[in-house]
Amino acid sequence: MTTIKEPLWIIGLSLLAVLLAALVLSKLAQVLLGSRADLRSSTGIVVAIIGSAVGLLIVGAGTSATRLVSPIPILACLIGSIAAIGLYSALAARLQRPVPTSIPDLLAAGESDRVEFKSTARVNLKTGEKDPRMELVIVKTLAAFLNSDGGTLIIGADDAGNPLGLDADYQTLRTSDADRYELWMNDLVAAGLGQNAAASADIAIESLPTADGPREVCRISVTASPRPVYLAPSKNAPREFWVRIGNSTRQLAVDQAAEYIMHRWPMNVGPNLAAQLRATVRFT
């Protein structure tokens, strides 16, 4: 067995180099992630250092005669750091709650595949009356965001992004204030999409200045769901599956939904095959 001795000053410089590289990579990851996820510098540094250590372990397992200051260990540290940061960033963007963007910025940017505006959640502005169909539109949109890449729904703004306020909806509540409206919205999401979906929804109400005075709007942000989310339109109605296609919300038929689920959540393939096998054994 060959023993390699490195001067202490080389080991010290190597540690500093690894720390500096980790800092640079974490900052680069923060820039690339933007508002899709929150990656703290300290977390990025730790992840990059762990990646460097894994890279050195792999090199060390392959040979025992490689010096610390040589191209192979340096390259292994760099590749390990990049791989670790990349993996962590992908997981963070997938699993973290979205970093909230200000409501004025969202309104100015307009609707997209991940942003939708609704004038009200309870009142039909054409009739001026409370309409359950308005509530159903809200949960349909949130279901589509959850089954796609996540998104933000703003209630109290027209299609052009002009704040209309929540006064019309407030008048349908026993207590006309933001707290009661938020509680009602949580109940609406839970009834239509389940408690897990309601728990993952980030609901905030903010007052915006307008030419006619301040107007309150409601923002609901959700991340992509780790499992399919089905909408219950009413108590005894069959479940529906909604997705986001471009800047529109679409319902998928049973066959389309099954194919979409198989491709988006491949981990469900195992349970589906097991169920099919049990059914085959039962009927034969």
Secondary structure, DSSP 8 states (H G I E B T S, - for coil): -------HHHHHHHHHHHHHHHHHHHHHHHHHHTTS----HHHHHHHHHHHHHHHHHHHHHH-S---SSSHHHHHHHHHHHHHHHHHHHHHHHHHS------HHHHHHH--BTTEEEES-SSEETTTTEE-HHHHHHHHHHHHHHHTTT-EEEEESB-TT--B--SHHHHTTSSS-SHHHHHHHHHHHHHHHH-HHHHHH-EEEEEEE--TTS-EEEEEEEE---SS---B-SSSSS--BEEEEETTEEEEE-HHHHHHHHHHH-GGGHHHHHHHHHHHHHHH-
